[in-house]
Amino acid sequence: MNHDFEDKTVIITGASEGVGAATARRFAAEGANLVLVARTRRNLEAMAEELRGQARVLIVPMDVTDPDACQNLFKKALFEFHAVHVLVNNAGYHSRGAVENMPVEELGRMLDVNLKAPILLSRMAIPYIREAGGGAIINVASLSGRIPVPGAATYSASKFGLRAFTFALGAELDGSGIKLAAVSPGPIDTGFLMSNIDSVTDLTFSQPISTAAQVADEIFKLCINDKRERSMPPASGLLTYVGYLFPAISRLLQPLMKAKGARVKKRLKAELRAKAEAGGR
């Protein structure tokens, strides 16, 4: 894909906060036209207000699990900006806890948002991106999609599936001018992780924490480089790779990693309490 994003159209799901908002800012800085998707109109309007000095912005409040809304999304993008060049499947849902204690609806919601929606949106995006002369589809996966995480079994399954879909569809579209890639971050300093920190496994916090801006920068780079996946941070990606190939090593290391994660989690909780107390003064 051409490295110049001036007047290119980028659709971003889950764009009202966290990684999605950071990704919108990253592409706005490159002069792209933005189509921002999330469920809450008010949050999208705030993002649009922030970015309109840098980029043309269309907001589309919708649920990515609604196929009709997904179809209309591309029609609206085409009507507003005349082409679609990039789709970033960032919207995600995570309900933490043991599978046997999880409501059936929550299990289904994770699969619908994290896997089914990106598959359908990618399928719908292909003819639009091809008509535009090429572009990219970037899926936001997770390190938990590289190695199973207890307490996040369904979430891990959805991200495993999203990675497999990304690589398989990328092979199908080889030579088409449409780039498929996945970014697989570990823990990210966003509300997705920090707003319910007690429910997050200690194992998660054994890995370095990325910022939303760092993940957004990798999403941007994946649009223009030749990589199929970017794990964040790279050392954690290597660790998950070794753990996947050699499960016995992973089981051996888990107690040490959980202990480390528990210490980090305790420190983060203390920092969050301090911020809350400072804000209440």
GIWOPE-V412339 format. One record per pair of residues at least 12 apart in sequence whose C-alpha atoms are under 8 Angstrom apart, sorted by the first residue. I is the first residue (numbers start at 1). J is the second residue. D is the distance in whole Angstrom. If there is no record, write none. Layout:
BEGIN
i | j | d
I | J | D
I | J | D
END
This chain:
BEGIN
i | j | d
1 | 134 | 7
1 | 135 | 6
1 | 136 | 8
1 | 177 | 7
1 | 179 | 8
1 | 223 | 7
1 | 224 | 6
2 | 224 | 7
3 | 224 | 6
4 | 30 | 8
5 | 27 | 8
5 | 30 | 6
5 | 31 | 6
5 | 32 | 5
6 | 30 | 6
6 | 31 | 5
6 | 32 | 5
6 | 33 | 8
7 | 31 | 6
7 | 32 | 5
7 | 33 | 6
8 | 31 | 8
8 | 32 | 5
8 | 33 | 6
8 | 83 | 8
8 | 84 | 7
8 | 85 | 6
9 | 32 | 6
9 | 33 | 5
9 | 34 | 6
9 | 35 | 7
9 | 81 | 7
9 | 83 | 6
9 | 84 | 5
9 | 85 | 5
9 | 86 | 6
10 | 27 | 8
10 | 32 | 7
10 | 33 | 6
10 | 34 | 5
10 | 35 | 6
10 | 84 | 7
10 | 85 | 6
10 | 86 | 5
10 | 87 | 6
10 | 88 | 7
11 | 34 | 6
11 | 35 | 5
11 | 36 | 6
11 | 37 | 7
11 | 84 | 8
11 | 86 | 6
11 | 87 | 5
11 | 88 | 6
12 | 24 | 7
12 | 34 | 8
12 | 35 | 6
12 | 36 | 5
12 | 37 | 6
12 | 87 | 6
12 | 88 | 5
12 | 89 | 6
12 | 90 | 7
13 | 36 | 6
13 | 37 | 5
13 | 38 | 6
13 | 64 | 8
13 | 88 | 6
13 | 89 | 6
13 | 90 | 5
13 | 91 | 5
14 | 36 | 8
14 | 37 | 6
14 | 38 | 5
14 | 39 | 8
14 | 89 | 8
14 | 90 | 6
14 | 91 | 4
14 | 92 | 7
15 | 36 | 5
15 | 37 | 6
15 | 38 | 6
15 | 44 | 7
15 | 90 | 8
15 | 91 | 8
16 | 36 | 7
16 | 37 | 7
16 | 38 | 6
16 | 40 | 8
16 | 43 | 5
16 | 44 | 5
16 | 47 | 6
17 | 43 | 8
18 | 190 | 5
18 | 191 | 7
18 | 192 | 8
18 | 212 | 6
19 | 90 | 8
19 | 190 | 8
19 | 212 | 5
19 | 213 | 7
19 | 215 | 7
19 | 216 | 6
20 | 90 | 6
20 | 91 | 8
20 | 216 | 8
21 | 47 | 7
22 | 212 | 6
22 | 213 | 5
22 | 216 | 6
23 | 213 | 7
23 | 215 | 8
23 | 216 | 4
23 | 217 | 7
23 | 219 | 7
23 | 220 | 8
24 | 36 | 8
25 | 51 | 7
26 | 213 | 8
26 | 216 | 7
26 | 217 | 7
26 | 220 | 7
27 | 220 | 7
28 | 51 | 7
28 | 54 | 6
28 | 55 | 5
29 | 54 | 7
29 | 55 | 8
31 | 54 | 7
31 | 55 | 6
32 | 55 | 6
32 | 56 | 8
33 | 55 | 6
33 | 56 | 5
33 | 57 | 6
33 | 81 | 7
34 | 55 | 7
34 | 56 | 6
34 | 57 | 5
34 | 58 | 6
35 | 57 | 6
35 | 58 | 5
35 | 59 | 6
35 | 60 | 7
35 | 77 | 7
36 | 57 | 7
36 | 58 | 6
36 | 59 | 5
36 | 60 | 6
37 | 59 | 6
37 | 60 | 5
37 | 61 | 6
37 | 62 | 7
38 | 60 | 7
38 | 61 | 5
38 | 62 | 6
38 | 63 | 7
38 | 64 | 8
38 | 91 | 8
39 | 61 | 5
39 | 62 | 5
39 | 63 | 6
40 | 61 | 6
40 | 62 | 8
41 | 59 | 8
41 | 60 | 8
41 | 61 | 5
44 | 59 | 6
44 | 60 | 8
44 | 61 | 7
45 | 59 | 7
58 | 77 | 8
58 | 80 | 8
60 | 73 | 7
64 | 91 | 8
64 | 113 | 7
64 | 117 | 6
65 | 112 | 6
65 | 113 | 6
65 | 116 | 8
65 | 117 | 5
67 | 120 | 8
70 | 121 | 7
71 | 124 | 7
74 | 124 | 8
74 | 125 | 7
74 | 128 | 8
83 | 128 | 7
83 | 129 | 7
83 | 131 | 8
83 | 132 | 6
84 | 125 | 8
84 | 128 | 6
84 | 129 | 5
84 | 132 | 6
85 | 128 | 8
85 | 129 | 5
85 | 132 | 6
85 | 134 | 7
85 | 135 | 5
85 | 136 | 7
86 | 129 | 7
86 | 135 | 6
86 | 136 | 5
86 | 137 | 6
86 | 138 | 8
86 | 223 | 8
87 | 122 | 8
87 | 125 | 7
87 | 136 | 6
87 | 137 | 5
87 | 138 | 6
88 | 137 | 6
88 | 138 | 5
88 | 139 | 6
88 | 140 | 8
89 | 118 | 6
89 | 121 | 8
89 | 137 | 8
89 | 138 | 6
89 | 139 | 5
89 | 140 | 6
90 | 139 | 6
90 | 140 | 5
91 | 113 | 7
91 | 114 | 7
92 | 110 | 8
92 | 113 | 6
92 | 114 | 5
93 | 109 | 7
93 | 110 | 5
93 | 113 | 6
93 | 114 | 6
94 | 110 | 6
94 | 155 | 6
95 | 107 | 8
95 | 110 | 7
95 | 152 | 8
95 | 155 | 8
96 | 151 | 6
96 | 152 | 6
96 | 199 | 6
96 | 200 | 7
97 | 151 | 5
97 | 152 | 6
97 | 199 | 7
98 | 150 | 8
98 | 151 | 5
98 | 152 | 7
98 | 153 | 8
99 | 151 | 7
99 | 153 | 7
99 | 154 | 7
107 | 154 | 7
110 | 154 | 7
110 | 155 | 6
110 | 158 | 7
111 | 154 | 7
111 | 155 | 8
111 | 158 | 6
114 | 155 | 8
114 | 158 | 6
114 | 159 | 7
114 | 162 | 7
115 | 158 | 5
115 | 159 | 7
115 | 161 | 7
115 | 162 | 6
118 | 139 | 7
118 | 162 | 8
119 | 162 | 8
119 | 165 | 8
122 | 137 | 7
126 | 178 | 8
129 | 178 | 7
130 | 176 | 8
130 | 177 | 7
130 | 178 | 7
133 | 177 | 7
134 | 176 | 7
134 | 177 | 5
134 | 178 | 5
135 | 177 | 6
135 | 178 | 5
135 | 179 | 6
135 | 223 | 7
136 | 178 | 5
136 | 179 | 4
136 | 180 | 6
136 | 181 | 8
136 | 223 | 6
137 | 178 | 7
137 | 179 | 6
137 | 180 | 5
137 | 181 | 7
137 | 223 | 8
138 | 179 | 8
138 | 180 | 6
138 | 181 | 5
138 | 182 | 6
138 | 183 | 7
138 | 219 | 7
138 | 222 | 7
138 | 223 | 7
139 | 162 | 7
139 | 163 | 8
139 | 166 | 7
139 | 180 | 8
139 | 181 | 6
139 | 182 | 5
139 | 183 | 6
140 | 182 | 6
140 | 183 | 5
140 | 184 | 6
141 | 159 | 5
141 | 160 | 8
141 | 162 | 6
141 | 163 | 6
141 | 182 | 6
141 | 183 | 6
141 | 184 | 5
141 | 185 | 7
142 | 156 | 8
142 | 159 | 6
142 | 183 | 7
142 | 184 | 4
142 | 185 | 5
142 | 186 | 6
142 | 231 | 8
143 | 184 | 5
143 | 185 | 6
143 | 186 | 5
143 | 231 | 7
143 | 232 | 8
143 | 236 | 8
143 | 237 | 7
143 | 240 | 7
144 | 156 | 5
144 | 159 | 7
144 | 160 | 8
144 | 186 | 7
145 | 157 | 7
145 | 158 | 7
145 | 159 | 4
145 | 160 | 4
145 | 161 | 8
145 | 162 | 8
145 | 163 | 7
145 | 184 | 8
146 | 159 | 8
146 | 160 | 6
146 | 240 | 6
146 | 241 | 7
146 | 244 | 7
147 | 240 | 6
147 | 241 | 8
147 | 243 | 7
147 | 244 | 6
149 | 203 | 8
150 | 201 | 8
151 | 201 | 7
163 | 182 | 7
166 | 180 | 6
166 | 181 | 6
166 | 182 | 7
167 | 180 | 7
167 | 181 | 7
167 | 228 | 7
179 | 223 | 7
180 | 228 | 7
181 | 222 | 7
181 | 223 | 8
181 | 227 | 7
181 | 228 | 4
181 | 229 | 5
182 | 222 | 8
182 | 228 | 6
182 | 229 | 5
182 | 230 | 7
183 | 215 | 8
183 | 218 | 7
183 | 219 | 7
183 | 229 | 5
183 | 230 | 5
183 | 231 | 6
183 | 232 | 8
184 | 229 | 7
184 | 230 | 6
184 | 231 | 5
184 | 232 | 6
185 | 210 | 8
185 | 215 | 7
185 | 230 | 8
185 | 231 | 6
185 | 232 | 4
185 | 233 | 7
186 | 204 | 8
186 | 207 | 7
186 | 208 | 7
186 | 209 | 7
186 | 210 | 7
186 | 231 | 8
186 | 232 | 6
186 | 233 | 7
186 | 236 | 7
187 | 204 | 7
187 | 205 | 7
187 | 207 | 7
187 | 208 | 7
187 | 209 | 5
187 | 210 | 6
188 | 209 | 5
188 | 210 | 5
188 | 211 | 6
188 | 212 | 6
189 | 209 | 6
189 | 210 | 6
189 | 211 | 5
189 | 212 | 7
190 | 211 | 8
190 | 212 | 7
197 | 265 | 8
197 | 269 | 8
202 | 258 | 5
202 | 259 | 7
202 | 260 | 8
202 | 261 | 5
202 | 262 | 5
202 | 265 | 7
203 | 254 | 7
203 | 257 | 6
203 | 258 | 5
203 | 259 | 8
203 | 261 | 5
203 | 262 | 8
204 | 261 | 7
205 | 258 | 8
205 | 260 | 8
205 | 261 | 4
205 | 262 | 7
205 | 264 | 6
205 | 265 | 6
206 | 257 | 5
206 | 258 | 6
206 | 259 | 8
206 | 260 | 5
206 | 261 | 4
206 | 262 | 8
206 | 264 | 7
207 | 236 | 7
207 | 261 | 7
208 | 233 | 7
208 | 236 | 8
210 | 232 | 7
210 | 233 | 7
215 | 232 | 8
218 | 230 | 7
END
